[in-house]
Amino acid sequence: MNAVETSKYQSSFQEKARVRLVRENHSQNGQTAVILRALPNPSGRAEHQWYDVRFDNGMFGRFLERYLQPSS
């Protein structure tokens, strides 16, 4: 068997990273949050990456990467 070299996918945001939700018509749109964890992403494609987040007001959510932006 030939070994196939593959690069391991890494999500864009790490645990505890600060982000802002940018999803129109969502009650938390524009609010800042912290990444709790990146969910497993067998596809290795950023457009399929989901994250669990906790907003500064204590609410929790799960969002695709495209709805999150880095926040300082």
C-alpha positions as CSV (number, residue, x, y, z in Angstrom):
1,M,0.0,0.0,0.0
2,N,1.2,3.5,-0.8
3,A,1.0,6.0,1.9
4,V,-0.9,9.1,0.9
5,E,0.3,12.3,2.4
6,T,-2.5,14.5,3.6
7,S,-2.4,17.8,5.6
8,K,-4.5,17.9,8.7
9,Y,-7.3,20.5,8.5
10,Q,-7.1,23.2,11.1
11,S,-10.1,25.5,11.9
12,S,-9.6,29.3,11.5
13,F,-10.5,30.0,15.1
14,Q,-9.0,28.5,18.2
15,E,-10.6,27.9,21.6
16,K,-11.1,31.2,23.6
17,A,-10.8,33.3,20.5
18,R,-12.9,36.5,20.5
19,V,-15.4,36.7,17.6
20,R,-18.3,38.9,16.4
21,L,-21.5,37.4,14.9
22,V,-22.3,38.8,11.5
23,R,-25.6,37.1,10.6
24,E,-28.4,39.4,9.5
25,N,-31.8,38.9,11.1
26,H,-30.3,37.0,14.1
27,S,-31.0,38.3,17.6
28,Q,-27.3,38.3,18.4
29,N,-26.1,39.9,15.2
30,G,-23.1,42.2,15.9
31,Q,-22.6,40.8,19.4
32,T,-19.2,39.5,20.6
33,A,-18.6,36.0,21.8
34,V,-15.8,33.6,22.7
35,I,-15.2,30.3,20.8
36,L,-15.9,27.3,23.1
37,R,-14.9,24.7,20.6
38,A,-14.7,23.9,16.9
39,L,-16.9,20.9,16.0
40,P,-15.4,18.0,14.0
41,N,-15.2,18.7,10.3
42,P,-14.5,15.5,8.4
43,S,-14.7,17.4,5.0
44,G,-11.8,19.7,5.9
45,R,-13.5,22.6,4.2
46,A,-13.9,25.9,5.9
47,E,-17.4,26.4,4.6
48,H,-18.5,23.3,6.6
49,Q,-16.8,24.3,9.9
50,W,-19.2,24.9,12.8
51,Y,-18.3,26.5,16.2
52,D,-19.9,26.5,19.6
53,V,-19.8,30.0,21.0
54,R,-20.8,31.8,24.2
55,F,-21.9,35.4,23.9
56,D,-20.9,38.1,26.4
57,N,-24.5,38.2,27.6
58,G,-24.3,34.5,28.6
59,M,-26.3,33.1,25.6
60,F,-24.8,30.1,23.6
61,G,-25.0,29.4,19.9
62,R,-23.6,27.2,17.1
63,F,-22.6,28.9,13.9
64,L,-20.8,28.3,10.6
65,E,-17.4,29.9,10.2
66,R,-18.8,32.3,7.6
67,Y,-21.0,34.0,10.2
68,L,-18.0,34.8,12.6
69,Q,-15.4,37.5,12.3
70,P,-12.4,38.0,14.6
71,S,-12.9,40.6,17.3
72,S,-10.3,42.2,19.5
